[in-house]
Amino acid sequence: MQATIYGIKACDTMKKARAWLDGQGIAYHFHDYKTDGIDRVRLEQWVDAAGWETVLNRAGTTFRKLDEAAKADLDRNRAVALMLEQPSMIKRPVLEADGRVIVGFKPEIYAAHFS
């Protein structure tokens, strides 16, 4: 099984998710989309799998700093464009494993997936 975890290196939630994977002995590749970027095709796959409402991190400071016009009338295409422009608006982490996409980190969800 090849797992890839996407996010930002300094993010606390990313650290928890990576520590959980390490603790379970699960091999994974880490992709830092702040430094390595993210391509439209992959982002759209996540949006198709989990919904743009889940993938877009509205609670983060990057999104909250947007002017109201940029936040208004969001739809799939506008959300994808925002996340491509500023990858820190993508909720963290995004885990790809066994053909599945898991957005966010909850130990019980990871445990169920890898059991």
PyMOL CGO cylinders between C-alpha atoms (Angstrom):
from pymol import cmd
from pymol.cgo import CYLINDER

trace = [
    CYLINDER, 0.00, 0.00, 0.00, 1.37, 3.40, -0.96, 0.3, 1, 1, 1, 1, 1, 1,
    CYLINDER, 1.37, 3.40, -0.96, 0.04, 6.36, 0.97, 0.3, 1, 1, 1, 1, 1, 1,
    CYLINDER, 0.04, 6.36, 0.97, 0.69, 10.02, 0.23, 0.3, 1, 1, 1, 1, 1, 1,
    CYLINDER, 0.69, 10.02, 0.23, -0.11, 12.73, 2.73, 0.3, 1, 1, 1, 1, 1, 1,
    CYLINDER, -0.11, 12.73, 2.73, -0.46, 16.30, 1.46, 0.3, 1, 1, 1, 1, 1, 1,
    CYLINDER, -0.46, 16.30, 1.46, -0.22, 19.44, 3.51, 0.3, 1, 1, 1, 1, 1, 1,
    CYLINDER, -0.22, 19.44, 3.51, 2.12, 22.02, 4.98, 0.3, 1, 1, 1, 1, 1, 1,
    CYLINDER, 2.12, 22.02, 4.98, 5.15, 20.96, 7.00, 0.3, 1, 1, 1, 1, 1, 1,
    CYLINDER, 5.15, 20.96, 7.00, 4.67, 23.38, 9.91, 0.3, 1, 1, 1, 1, 1, 1,
    CYLINDER, 4.67, 23.38, 9.91, 0.93, 22.68, 10.42, 0.3, 1, 1, 1, 1, 1, 1,
    CYLINDER, 0.93, 22.68, 10.42, 0.11, 21.20, 13.84, 0.3, 1, 1, 1, 1, 1, 1,
    CYLINDER, 0.11, 21.20, 13.84, -2.59, 18.92, 12.43, 0.3, 1, 1, 1, 1, 1, 1,
    CYLINDER, -2.59, 18.92, 12.43, -0.11, 17.65, 9.85, 0.3, 1, 1, 1, 1, 1, 1,
    CYLINDER, -0.11, 17.65, 9.85, 2.36, 16.88, 12.62, 0.3, 1, 1, 1, 1, 1, 1,
    CYLINDER, 2.36, 16.88, 12.62, -0.30, 14.86, 14.46, 0.3, 1, 1, 1, 1, 1, 1,
    CYLINDER, -0.30, 14.86, 14.46, -1.27, 12.93, 11.33, 0.3, 1, 1, 1, 1, 1, 1,
    CYLINDER, -1.27, 12.93, 11.33, 2.33, 12.15, 10.42, 0.3, 1, 1, 1, 1, 1, 1,
    CYLINDER, 2.33, 12.15, 10.42, 3.10, 11.11, 14.01, 0.3, 1, 1, 1, 1, 1, 1,
    CYLINDER, 3.10, 11.11, 14.01, 0.07, 8.79, 13.92, 0.3, 1, 1, 1, 1, 1, 1,
    CYLINDER, 0.07, 8.79, 13.92, 1.21, 7.20, 10.64, 0.3, 1, 1, 1, 1, 1, 1,
    CYLINDER, 1.21, 7.20, 10.64, 4.77, 6.84, 11.99, 0.3, 1, 1, 1, 1, 1, 1,
    CYLINDER, 4.77, 6.84, 11.99, 3.47, 5.31, 15.22, 0.3, 1, 1, 1, 1, 1, 1,
    CYLINDER, 3.47, 5.31, 15.22, 1.51, 2.72, 13.26, 0.3, 1, 1, 1, 1, 1, 1,
    CYLINDER, 1.51, 2.72, 13.26, 4.50, 1.91, 11.05, 0.3, 1, 1, 1, 1, 1, 1,
    CYLINDER, 4.50, 1.91, 11.05, 2.65, 3.03, 7.92, 0.3, 1, 1, 1, 1, 1, 1,
    CYLINDER, 2.65, 3.03, 7.92, 4.96, 4.07, 5.08, 0.3, 1, 1, 1, 1, 1, 1,
    CYLINDER, 4.96, 4.07, 5.08, 3.95, 7.24, 3.29, 0.3, 1, 1, 1, 1, 1, 1,
    CYLINDER, 3.95, 7.24, 3.29, 5.24, 9.98, 1.05, 0.3, 1, 1, 1, 1, 1, 1,
    CYLINDER, 5.24, 9.98, 1.05, 4.83, 13.57, 2.28, 0.3, 1, 1, 1, 1, 1, 1,
    CYLINDER, 4.83, 13.57, 2.28, 3.99, 16.25, -0.29, 0.3, 1, 1, 1, 1, 1, 1,
    CYLINDER, 3.99, 16.25, -0.29, 4.23, 19.83, 0.96, 0.3, 1, 1, 1, 1, 1, 1,
    CYLINDER, 4.23, 19.83, 0.96, 1.91, 21.74, -1.33, 0.3, 1, 1, 1, 1, 1, 1,
    CYLINDER, 1.91, 21.74, -1.33, 3.10, 25.06, 0.00, 0.3, 1, 1, 1, 1, 1, 1,
    CYLINDER, 3.10, 25.06, 0.00, 6.59, 24.44, -1.40, 0.3, 1, 1, 1, 1, 1, 1,
    CYLINDER, 6.59, 24.44, -1.40, 5.88, 21.82, -4.08, 0.3, 1, 1, 1, 1, 1, 1,
    CYLINDER, 5.88, 21.82, -4.08, 2.54, 23.18, -5.27, 0.3, 1, 1, 1, 1, 1, 1,
    CYLINDER, 2.54, 23.18, -5.27, -0.55, 21.25, -6.23, 0.3, 1, 1, 1, 1, 1, 1,
    CYLINDER, -0.55, 21.25, -6.23, -1.88, 20.66, -9.72, 0.3, 1, 1, 1, 1, 1, 1,
    CYLINDER, -1.88, 20.66, -9.72, -5.43, 21.27, -10.88, 0.3, 1, 1, 1, 1, 1, 1,
    CYLINDER, -5.43, 21.27, -10.88, -6.08, 17.63, -11.80, 0.3, 1, 1, 1, 1, 1, 1,
    CYLINDER, -6.08, 17.63, -11.80, -5.19, 16.33, -8.33, 0.3, 1, 1, 1, 1, 1, 1,
    CYLINDER, -5.19, 16.33, -8.33, -7.13, 19.10, -6.56, 0.3, 1, 1, 1, 1, 1, 1,
    CYLINDER, -7.13, 19.10, -6.56, -10.19, 18.41, -8.71, 0.3, 1, 1, 1, 1, 1, 1,
    CYLINDER, -10.19, 18.41, -8.71, -9.92, 14.70, -7.87, 0.3, 1, 1, 1, 1, 1, 1,
    CYLINDER, -9.92, 14.70, -7.87, -10.06, 15.60, -4.17, 0.3, 1, 1, 1, 1, 1, 1,
    CYLINDER, -10.06, 15.60, -4.17, -13.02, 17.92, -4.74, 0.3, 1, 1, 1, 1, 1, 1,
    CYLINDER, -13.02, 17.92, -4.74, -14.81, 15.18, -6.70, 0.3, 1, 1, 1, 1, 1, 1,
    CYLINDER, -14.81, 15.18, -6.70, -14.12, 12.64, -3.94, 0.3, 1, 1, 1, 1, 1, 1,
    CYLINDER, -14.12, 12.64, -3.94, -14.84, 14.77, -0.87, 0.3, 1, 1, 1, 1, 1, 1,
    CYLINDER, -14.84, 14.77, -0.87, -16.69, 17.88, -2.10, 0.3, 1, 1, 1, 1, 1, 1,
    CYLINDER, -16.69, 17.88, -2.10, -15.25, 21.37, -2.42, 0.3, 1, 1, 1, 1, 1, 1,
    CYLINDER, -15.25, 21.37, -2.42, -16.95, 22.37, 0.82, 0.3, 1, 1, 1, 1, 1, 1,
    CYLINDER, -16.95, 22.37, 0.82, -14.81, 19.80, 2.68, 0.3, 1, 1, 1, 1, 1, 1,
    CYLINDER, -14.81, 19.80, 2.68, -11.54, 20.49, 0.85, 0.3, 1, 1, 1, 1, 1, 1,
    CYLINDER, -11.54, 20.49, 0.85, -11.71, 24.30, 1.19, 0.3, 1, 1, 1, 1, 1, 1,
    CYLINDER, -11.71, 24.30, 1.19, -10.45, 25.39, 4.61, 0.3, 1, 1, 1, 1, 1, 1,
    CYLINDER, -10.45, 25.39, 4.61, -12.77, 28.26, 5.51, 0.3, 1, 1, 1, 1, 1, 1,
    CYLINDER, -12.77, 28.26, 5.51, -11.53, 28.32, 9.11, 0.3, 1, 1, 1, 1, 1, 1,
    CYLINDER, -11.53, 28.32, 9.11, -7.95, 29.21, 8.20, 0.3, 1, 1, 1, 1, 1, 1,
    CYLINDER, -7.95, 29.21, 8.20, -6.52, 32.70, 8.30, 0.3, 1, 1, 1, 1, 1, 1,
    CYLINDER, -6.52, 32.70, 8.30, -5.81, 32.75, 4.55, 0.3, 1, 1, 1, 1, 1, 1,
    CYLINDER, -5.81, 32.75, 4.55, -9.50, 32.33, 3.73, 0.3, 1, 1, 1, 1, 1, 1,
    CYLINDER, -9.50, 32.33, 3.73, -10.68, 34.68, 6.49, 0.3, 1, 1, 1, 1, 1, 1,
    CYLINDER, -10.68, 34.68, 6.49, -8.40, 37.43, 5.18, 0.3, 1, 1, 1, 1, 1, 1,
    CYLINDER, -8.40, 37.43, 5.18, -10.10, 37.41, 1.77, 0.3, 1, 1, 1, 1, 1, 1,
    CYLINDER, -10.10, 37.41, 1.77, -12.37, 40.31, 1.03, 0.3, 1, 1, 1, 1, 1, 1,
    CYLINDER, -12.37, 40.31, 1.03, -16.08, 39.59, 1.19, 0.3, 1, 1, 1, 1, 1, 1,
    CYLINDER, -16.08, 39.59, 1.19, -16.46, 39.68, -2.60, 0.3, 1, 1, 1, 1, 1, 1,
    CYLINDER, -16.46, 39.68, -2.60, -13.99, 36.80, -2.97, 0.3, 1, 1, 1, 1, 1, 1,
    CYLINDER, -13.99, 36.80, -2.97, -15.89, 34.76, -0.35, 0.3, 1, 1, 1, 1, 1, 1,
    CYLINDER, -15.89, 34.76, -0.35, -19.34, 35.47, -1.78, 0.3, 1, 1, 1, 1, 1, 1,
    CYLINDER, -19.34, 35.47, -1.78, -21.19, 33.05, -4.06, 0.3, 1, 1, 1, 1, 1, 1,
    CYLINDER, -21.19, 33.05, -4.06, -18.59, 30.31, -3.85, 0.3, 1, 1, 1, 1, 1, 1,
    CYLINDER, -18.59, 30.31, -3.85, -19.07, 27.30, -6.04, 0.3, 1, 1, 1, 1, 1, 1,
    CYLINDER, -19.07, 27.30, -6.04, -16.86, 24.41, -7.10, 0.3, 1, 1, 1, 1, 1, 1,
    CYLINDER, -16.86, 24.41, -7.10, -14.99, 26.32, -9.82, 0.3, 1, 1, 1, 1, 1, 1,
    CYLINDER, -14.99, 26.32, -9.82, -14.36, 29.42, -7.71, 0.3, 1, 1, 1, 1, 1, 1,
    CYLINDER, -14.36, 29.42, -7.71, -13.26, 27.32, -4.73, 0.3, 1, 1, 1, 1, 1, 1,
    CYLINDER, -13.26, 27.32, -4.73, -10.81, 25.34, -6.88, 0.3, 1, 1, 1, 1, 1, 1,
    CYLINDER, -10.81, 25.34, -6.88, -9.40, 28.57, -8.33, 0.3, 1, 1, 1, 1, 1, 1,
    CYLINDER, -9.40, 28.57, -8.33, -8.90, 30.01, -4.82, 0.3, 1, 1, 1, 1, 1, 1,
    CYLINDER, -8.90, 30.01, -4.82, -7.15, 26.85, -3.61, 0.3, 1, 1, 1, 1, 1, 1,
    CYLINDER, -7.15, 26.85, -3.61, -4.87, 26.74, -6.65, 0.3, 1, 1, 1, 1, 1, 1,
    CYLINDER, -4.87, 26.74, -6.65, -3.98, 30.39, -6.15, 0.3, 1, 1, 1, 1, 1, 1,
    CYLINDER, -3.98, 30.39, -6.15, -3.32, 29.93, -2.42, 0.3, 1, 1, 1, 1, 1, 1,
    CYLINDER, -3.32, 29.93, -2.42, -2.76, 26.26, -1.48, 0.3, 1, 1, 1, 1, 1, 1,
    CYLINDER, -2.76, 26.26, -1.48, -2.86, 27.10, 2.23, 0.3, 1, 1, 1, 1, 1, 1,
    CYLINDER, -2.86, 27.10, 2.23, -6.65, 27.30, 1.74, 0.3, 1, 1, 1, 1, 1, 1,
    CYLINDER, -6.65, 27.30, 1.74, -6.70, 23.52, 1.27, 0.3, 1, 1, 1, 1, 1, 1,
    CYLINDER, -6.70, 23.52, 1.27, -7.76, 21.72, 4.42, 0.3, 1, 1, 1, 1, 1, 1,
    CYLINDER, -7.76, 21.72, 4.42, -4.98, 19.69, 5.96, 0.3, 1, 1, 1, 1, 1, 1,
    CYLINDER, -4.98, 19.69, 5.96, -4.03, 16.96, 5.71, 0.3, 1, 1, 1, 1, 1, 1,
    CYLINDER, -4.03, 16.96, 5.71, -5.25, 15.26, 2.58, 0.3, 1, 1, 1, 1, 1, 1,
    CYLINDER, -5.25, 15.26, 2.58, -4.38, 11.58, 2.63, 0.3, 1, 1, 1, 1, 1, 1,
    CYLINDER, -4.38, 11.58, 2.63, -4.47, 9.39, -0.47, 0.3, 1, 1, 1, 1, 1, 1,
    CYLINDER, -4.47, 9.39, -0.47, -4.29, 5.67, 0.29, 0.3, 1, 1, 1, 1, 1, 1,
    CYLINDER, -4.29, 5.67, 0.29, -5.73, 2.61, -1.43, 0.3, 1, 1, 1, 1, 1, 1,
    CYLINDER, -5.73, 2.61, -1.43, -7.65, 4.74, -3.93, 0.3, 1, 1, 1, 1, 1, 1,
    CYLINDER, -7.65, 4.74, -3.93, -9.37, 6.69, -1.17, 0.3, 1, 1, 1, 1, 1, 1,
    CYLINDER, -9.37, 6.69, -1.17, -9.10, 10.37, -0.25, 0.3, 1, 1, 1, 1, 1, 1,
    CYLINDER, -9.10, 10.37, -0.25, -9.39, 11.35, 3.42, 0.3, 1, 1, 1, 1, 1, 1,
    CYLINDER, -9.39, 11.35, 3.42, -9.53, 15.08, 4.20, 0.3, 1, 1, 1, 1, 1, 1,
    CYLINDER, -9.53, 15.08, 4.20, -8.59, 16.22, 7.71, 0.3, 1, 1, 1, 1, 1, 1,
    CYLINDER, -8.59, 16.22, 7.71, -7.18, 14.11, 10.52, 0.3, 1, 1, 1, 1, 1, 1,
    CYLINDER, -7.18, 14.11, 10.52, -9.10, 12.05, 13.02, 0.3, 1, 1, 1, 1, 1, 1,
    CYLINDER, -9.10, 12.05, 13.02, -7.22, 9.09, 14.51, 0.3, 1, 1, 1, 1, 1, 1,
    CYLINDER, -7.22, 9.09, 14.51, -10.31, 6.89, 14.49, 0.3, 1, 1, 1, 1, 1, 1,
    CYLINDER, -10.31, 6.89, 14.49, -10.88, 7.46, 10.76, 0.3, 1, 1, 1, 1, 1, 1,
    CYLINDER, -10.88, 7.46, 10.76, -7.24, 6.68, 9.96, 0.3, 1, 1, 1, 1, 1, 1,
    CYLINDER, -7.24, 6.68, 9.96, -7.40, 3.58, 12.18, 0.3, 1, 1, 1, 1, 1, 1,
    CYLINDER, -7.40, 3.58, 12.18, -10.55, 2.32, 10.45, 0.3, 1, 1, 1, 1, 1, 1,
    CYLINDER, -10.55, 2.32, 10.45, -9.03, 2.88, 7.02, 0.3, 1, 1, 1, 1, 1, 1,
    CYLINDER, -9.03, 2.88, 7.02, -5.72, 1.15, 7.79, 0.3, 1, 1, 1, 1, 1, 1,
    CYLINDER, -5.72, 1.15, 7.79, -7.16, -1.74, 9.83, 0.3, 1, 1, 1, 1, 1, 1,
]
cmd.load_cgo(trace, "trace")
